[in-house]
Amino acid sequence: MLRICLALFVVILPSITWADVHGRIDVVDADTWDVGGARVRLFGIDAPELGQTCTDLQGRMWTCGDWATEQTRARYQGRRAICERLDTDRYNRIVARCFVEGQDVARDLVREGWALAYRRYAFDYDLDEKVAHLRGVGIHAGAFQQPSEFRAGPIRPASGSCVIKGNISVGGERIYHLPGQEHYGRTRISTDTGERWFCSEAEARAAGWRRARR
């Protein structure tokens, strides 16, 4: 009889392994949570940092990092998650893929425009980010700096006056985009490839960039 009860107990247990983390969610920021008391970094995504700012299509600054955290907290704070442990990062956080009611929360965050696909580590959410970008939701409604670049250090003055985007085309042409121009919102700046921000059109022209035609 005891053997039968034990067998039934094993069968009805949810599919949680000893390596998984599960429990109540406490949102630290959009991509870092405490789950059941364990610090978890969501796998495959990167969200704007607390204190990070973005610009809207008119070039006005807004605190997108705080906003993304607030949106995430409103949706997930206090709920229960099951997280599949994948790794441990250099800050001793558990890197995990987390699910709430069977839904991949990282995918939801990227689709809402609250986080980006972290292609340095995975392409799992690449298409989700592209869809969010086409929809113009969340931070895709304007311009933003990659969170990894923000963490590396400021690439423009804290005043936020340097909002002209110096982009390098596929053909190598150097083109700058002003807030309000047609392609300003979708243009992303990668300082690793020589692209940069400018504080004035005169500065951009002096550096060899030309103004976008629209």
Secondary structure, DSSP 4 states (H G I P E B T S, - for coil): -HHHHHHHHHHHS-S--TT-EEEEEEEEETTEEEETTEEEEETTEE-PPTT--EE-TTS-EE-HHHHHHHHHHHHHTT-EEEEEEEEE-TTSPEEEEEEETTEEHHHHHHHHTSSEE-TTT--TTHHHHHHHHHHT-GGGGSB---HHHHHH--SS-TT----EEEEE-TTS-EEEE-TTSTTTTT----GGGT-EEESSHHHHHHTT-EE---
